């Protein structure tokens, strides 16, 4: 299951700090965080679509979402 807690855990293990949950829209969870690899603030989206979890990122609010990672729900469960 996708939860705020396991999304934050995933982000903290993948170069993100200062992670803040911002909102939920349908099944999608949204966060802001600091990307230590890119050295800038980021917006992140955990998007659930037909059994696949897309972890998307953008650095400017007017940018399109970029796919950071795509996982099956089974792979997501195993990674937790």
GROMACS elastic network, one bead per residue, 0.5 to 0.9 nm:
[ bonds ]
;  ai    aj funct       b0    kb
    1     6     6  0.86535   500
    1    73     6  0.79655   500
    1    76     6  0.83819   500
    1    77     6  0.71541   500
    2     5     6  0.83765   500
    2     6     6  0.67217   500
    2     7     6  0.69665   500
    2    27     6  0.87360   500
    2    28     6  0.89812   500
    2    29     6  0.85135   500
    2    46     6  0.83783   500
    2    48     6  0.86639   500
    2    53     6  0.88756   500
    2    73     6  0.88318   500
    2    76     6  0.84502   500
    2    77     6  0.87032   500
    3     6     6  0.53965   500
    3     7     6  0.61432   500
    3     8     6  0.85467   500
    3    29     6  0.82321   500
    4     7     6  0.51868   500
    4     8     6  0.61132   500
    4     9     6  0.85800   500
    4    21     6  0.71162   500
    4    29     6  0.73788   500
    5     8     6  0.52420   500
    5     9     6  0.62226   500
    5    10     6  0.87226   500
    6    10     6  0.60891   500
    6    11     6  0.85846   500
    6    80     6  0.70350   500
    7    10     6  0.50676   500
    7    11     6  0.62225   500
    7    12     6  0.86173   500
    7    29     6  0.84470   500
    7    31     6  0.89494   500
    7    46     6  0.77324   500
    8    11     6  0.51064   500
    8    12     6  0.60835   500
    8    13     6  0.86337   500
    8    16     6  0.89860   500
    8    19     6  0.66226   500
    8    20     6  0.81186   500
    8    21     6  0.81748   500
    8    31     6  0.85379   500
    9    12     6  0.51999   500
    9    13     6  0.63452   500
    9    14     6  0.87947   500
    9    80     6  0.84911   500
   10    13     6  0.52937   500
   10    14     6  0.64201   500
   10    16     6  0.89342   500
   10    79     6  0.86251   500
   10    80     6  0.80447   500
   11    14     6  0.50468   500
   11    15     6  0.68015   500
   11    16     6  0.53667   500
   11    17     6  0.76275   500
   11    19     6  0.76058   500
   11    33     6  0.83887   500
   12    15     6  0.62313   500
   12    16     6  0.50918   500
   12    17     6  0.59828   500
   12    18     6  0.86998   500
   12    19     6  0.76498   500
   13    16     6  0.72317   500
   14    35     6  0.87267   500
   15    34     6  0.82177   500
   15    35     6  0.58204   500
   15    36     6  0.53157   500
   15    37     6  0.60387   500
   15    38     6  0.88659   500
   16    19     6  0.69494   500
   16    33     6  0.60041   500
   16    34     6  0.53785   500
   16    36     6  0.58509   500
   16    37     6  0.80500   500
   16    42     6  0.88499   500
   17    33     6  0.57751   500
   17    34     6  0.51410   500
   17    35     6  0.66998   500
   17    36     6  0.71311   500
   18    32     6  0.78467   500
   18    33     6  0.52082   500
   18    34     6  0.58447   500
   18    35     6  0.89598   500
   19    31     6  0.67276   500
   19    32     6  0.58186   500
   19    34     6  0.70563   500
   20    30     6  0.86666   500
   20    31     6  0.54102   500
   20    32     6  0.52879   500
   20    33     6  0.62772   500
   21    24     6  0.85763   500
   21    29     6  0.77152   500
   21    30     6  0.60902   500
   21    32     6  0.65935   500
   21    33     6  0.88286   500
   22    29     6  0.79681   500
   22    30     6  0.55705   500
   22    31     6  0.51282   500
   22    32     6  0.68628   500
   23    28     6  0.85887   500
   23    29     6  0.62190   500
   23    30     6  0.53829   500
   23    31     6  0.72387   500
   24    27     6  0.69976   500
   24    28     6  0.56740   500
   24    30     6  0.60916   500
   25    28     6  0.52836   500
   25    29     6  0.66152   500
   25    30     6  0.80723   500
   26    29     6  0.82679   500
   27    46     6  0.85411   500
   27    47     6  0.70401   500
   27    48     6  0.62352   500
   27    49     6  0.86774   500
   28    45     6  0.67864   500
   28    46     6  0.54812   500
   28    48     6  0.61406   500
   29    44     6  0.82640   500
   29    45     6  0.57941   500
   29    46     6  0.51409   500
   29    47     6  0.68647   500
   29    48     6  0.89327   500
   30    43     6  0.73433   500
   30    44     6  0.56538   500
   30    46     6  0.64261   500
   30    47     6  0.86942   500
   31    42     6  0.83770   500
   31    43     6  0.58562   500
   31    44     6  0.50637   500
   31    45     6  0.65118   500
   31    46     6  0.85069   500
   32    41     6  0.72524   500
   32    42     6  0.57235   500
   32    44     6  0.60150   500
   32    45     6  0.89189   500
   33    40     6  0.86868   500
   33    41     6  0.58104   500
   33    42     6  0.54139   500
   33    43     6  0.65362   500
   33    44     6  0.75715   500
   34    37     6  0.89462   500
   34    38     6  0.85811   500
   34    39     6  0.71072   500
   34    40     6  0.57690   500
   34    42     6  0.58634   500
   34    43     6  0.87019   500
   35    38     6  0.54662   500
   35    39     6  0.54923   500
   35    40     6  0.54948   500
   35    41     6  0.58834   500
   35    42     6  0.62963   500
   36    40     6  0.69904   500
   36    41     6  0.86659   500
   37    40     6  0.81937   500
   38    41     6  0.84288   500
   40    59     6  0.73829   500
   41    58     6  0.89470   500
   41    59     6  0.63091   500
   41    60     6  0.86188   500
   42    57     6  0.65822   500
   42    58     6  0.57713   500
   42    60     6  0.75067   500
   43    56     6  0.82876   500
   43    57     6  0.56756   500
   43    58     6  0.53636   500
   43    59     6  0.61696   500
   43    60     6  0.79408   500
   43    61     6  0.79318   500
   43    65     6  0.89781   500
   44    55     6  0.70687   500
   44    56     6  0.55924   500
   44    58     6  0.66642   500
   44    59     6  0.88536   500
   44    65     6  0.85225   500
   45    54     6  0.77719   500
   45    55     6  0.57627   500
   45    56     6  0.50086   500
   45    57     6  0.63984   500
   45    58     6  0.87748   500
   45    65     6  0.82980   500
   46    53     6  0.66815   500
   46    54     6  0.58221   500
   46    56     6  0.64541   500
   47    52     6  0.81789   500
   47    53     6  0.56572   500
   47    54     6  0.50089   500
   47    55     6  0.63412   500
   47    56     6  0.74925   500
   48    51     6  0.67950   500
   48    52     6  0.58267   500
   48    54     6  0.63585   500
   48    55     6  0.88420   500
   48    73     6  0.87632   500
   49    52     6  0.52914   500
   49    53     6  0.63954   500
   49    54     6  0.76358   500
   50    53     6  0.83923   500
   51    71     6  0.89053   500
   51    72     6  0.62322   500
   51    73     6  0.58258   500
   51    74     6  0.86954   500
   52    70     6  0.69559   500
   52    71     6  0.58077   500
   52    73     6  0.57167   500
   52    74     6  0.89029   500
   53    69     6  0.82055   500
   53    70     6  0.57658   500
   53    71     6  0.51887   500
   53    72     6  0.60046   500
   53    73     6  0.62797   500
   53    76     6  0.76694   500
   54    67     6  0.66304   500
   54    68     6  0.75886   500
   54    69     6  0.59827   500
   54    71     6  0.65272   500
   54    72     6  0.87316   500
   55    66     6  0.85347   500
   55    67     6  0.60339   500
   55    68     6  0.54567   500
   55    69     6  0.51366   500
   55    70     6  0.62519   500
   55    71     6  0.82578   500
   56    65     6  0.57494   500
   56    66     6  0.53209   500
   56    68     6  0.51302   500
   56    69     6  0.70040   500
   56    70     6  0.86498   500
   57    64     6  0.86446   500
   57    65     6  0.55475   500
   57    66     6  0.52890   500
   57    67     6  0.64611   500
   57    68     6  0.61931   500
   58    61     6  0.70964   500
   58    62     6  0.86857   500
   58    63     6  0.62749   500
   58    64     6  0.67250   500
   58    65     6  0.52781   500
   58    66     6  0.62031   500
   58    67     6  0.89917   500
   59    62     6  0.87196   500
   59    63     6  0.71745   500
   59    65     6  0.88448   500
   60    63     6  0.53935   500
   60    64     6  0.85745   500
   61    64     6  0.81603   500
   63    66     6  0.86781   500
   67    70     6  0.71105   500
   71    74     6  0.78977   500
   71    75     6  0.58849   500
   71    76     6  0.60832   500
   72    75     6  0.51657   500
   72    76     6  0.62497   500
   72    77     6  0.86944   500
   73    77     6  0.61519   500
   73    78     6  0.86060   500
   74    77     6  0.51119   500
   74    78     6  0.62317   500
   74    79     6  0.86528   500
   75    78     6  0.50486   500
   75    79     6  0.61417   500
   75    80     6  0.88345   500
   76    79     6  0.51591   500
   76    80     6  0.65817   500
   77    80     6  0.54149   500
